[in-house]
Amino acid sequence: MATPALVGRLRSADVDHALRYYVPPVEYDTAEDTLRGSHLLVLAAEEGSGRRASAFALLRTVTAGQMTGLSPAMTLAQLADYDYLPDRGYVVLDWLGERRDGAVQAFDVGRLSHRLKKAGAFLVITSEPRPTLRRALPGHVVAWQSPDPTAIVDAYLGKEAISPLSPEDAARIRQRVTELGRPAEVVRLLERLSRSVEAALDEAERTAQRRVEDWFGETTSWTELLTVAALAFAYELPERTFEELHARLRQIDREEGLQPETAAPAPSPSGFQGRRGLHRDGGLITRREGTTLDMGLGDERRLVFVAASMREHVLRELYECDYRLWRPLRIWMHELAAVPDLDTRLQLALGVTLLARNRSAAGEARDLLRTWAAGRAAERFTAVSTVSFMAGDDVLAPVALRTVLDWSEGKGQNCAVTAAMALGGPLGIRYPTEAVRRLWHLSTRGKPVRVVAARSLGLLLCATEGDLQGAEAMLKRLLARLRHTLDGTVELRLSGYAIEAVLEVLTVRHLDRDEPMVAYLLRERPQVTSTVGALWGEVLRNLPHRGAGIDALRATLDAAANEPAEGGVVGRLGGAIRDELTPKECELLGRDLAWALRHPFDEADTYRPVVTALLSALAGTPARFLSR
């Protein structure tokens, strides 16, 4: 289709084409009311947000006549002097604004609105959101937000003339447009759907990559390069937060004194420079608006790339830059890894993950992680977050595992603690066998390491809620490790560490329920009873830990208080514990349990049958209630 004329009489076909995928955003009704009331409306929004199509849609709603485009260079005075026709819609697209005194502008705005009302015409102006707009055109400005990109897709897919997509393809398209965000980018993707889903997605990715490559090939501004580099690692943060981080990067850059000779003068640390160039046509950065121009409450606006997929392409291009960029960038990234703000550290971790997808940059990512893993608590958390992101990538997951296993051997206490933390998260869920084996080994180390390792074992069990078969397999591996340790060592210290690790697993609370995870498993997957009973048996036969074990067992019994006493969860558990112990051990344990668990009983006697069932199963006798 030929490029439509935007000044002069607008063709109906051009307007129809602009509205072919239009979905009204939430501000539409407010904008319509403003336009009907004053006949003048200003839509303030970023380029590509759908403001042009919205102007056409609003004018079609309030008029039945022809639309006319006016020059974006016209001043308010010139617009007020224009001869308007009745029931005609007029539009000024991408208005350039003016610099006259605010009082003079306000006079011309009043005159313009009066002229439009008298003529029975309507005028919509679209413009970038500038602070002077609301002062110059009070009561006429509506801060325009982009519509939900998935709503645009749903409206498109709902048309009868469109061939239906499979649920999988529709989900892929929705995910991609969520990343694109801007309606203009969404429309371009939908245009390519007529060929095929793969063509649309591939072309969108190639477009983002070409745009990044073109920008890096053309930019000559060191300030803009630093801004793009900062955004690649401090992405989608509130704008004020980003400006503070960006200012710190520029300060480090000046202190290092490695700027190229052609660089522009260094900007003030308090100012965000290079914005106009970065937002120009072909630029990479845009804003995701979060607040309205009238200072309404809401999320603070954030700086993002034009398309989310650009972030990885930017990181690939950045790595091709030389030492002058990466020297200050590395110092800055190490500082970011230790900041108090959690969102900043998570974005840094995701940025390093995307960097690691570039094979040539894998060494850079590994060096960063090694430093953070040995650092302070916040830095260790950043390292754990990074390998957790890597665990979700089929290519990077093995790299993450090798990295963490390397931390656990001979790299010092901090690295070992970091490894234990990492193995209790997504990485351990992906590699459960290796995670249990290495965490078990770490649970025999010094106190800080073994405490974290034991907790990570508990978290791994909690993560198996949706995979009860996997939970059973983990408990069996844990029992095998415990028996191997108890049979193969003469050191009471190591035996005690092993029991403490198992006790942590047996007492860890379900993430969504007020009960131990093992109580949930005993009820939902009775097949685990023999394994859980064997683990409890080893804990309870260990005299130094019997008291702690009995206290912990009470929580499992509490969770089973409403279960049937005979043949229920507790009865099966008692039988499994009995199978693990000798008759003499059962007798001594039964005596200790009877003493420890007989008090207090609740008035409704809901707890006493559970204790009775456990002791009877342990003794191999019919259940008889304990006396008060």
Secondary structure, DSSP 8 states (H G I E B T S, - for coil): ------SEE--HHHHHHHTTT----TTHHHHHHHHHHHSEEEEE--TTSSHHHHHHHHHHHH-SS-EEEE-TT--HHHHHHS---TT-EEEETT-----S-HHHHHHHHHHHHHHHHHHT-EEEEEE---HHHHHHSTTTEEE-----HHHHHHHHHTSTTS----HHHHHHHHHHHHHH-SHHHHHHHHHHTTT-HHHHHHHHHHHHHHHHHHHHHH---HHHHHHHHHHHHSTT-BHHHHHHHHHHHHHHHHHHT---TT------TTS--SHHHHHSTT-SEEEE--S-TT--SS---EEEESSTTHHHHHHHHHHTS-HHHHHHHHHHHHHHTT-S-HHHHHHHHHHHHHHHTSGGGHHHHHHHHHHHHTS-HHHHHHHHHHHHHHHTSTTHHHHHHHHHHHHTTTS-HHHHHHHHHHHTTHHHHHSHHHHHHHHHHHTTS-HHHHHHHHHHHHHHHHTTTT-HHHHHHHHHHHHHHHHHHHHH---HHHHHHHHHHHHHHHH-B-SSSSSBHHHHHHHH-GGGHHHHHHHHHHHHH-HHHHHHHHHHHHHHHHHTTTS-STTSHHHHHHHHHHHHS-HHHHHHHHHHHHHHHSS---TT-SSHHHHHHHHHHHHTS-------
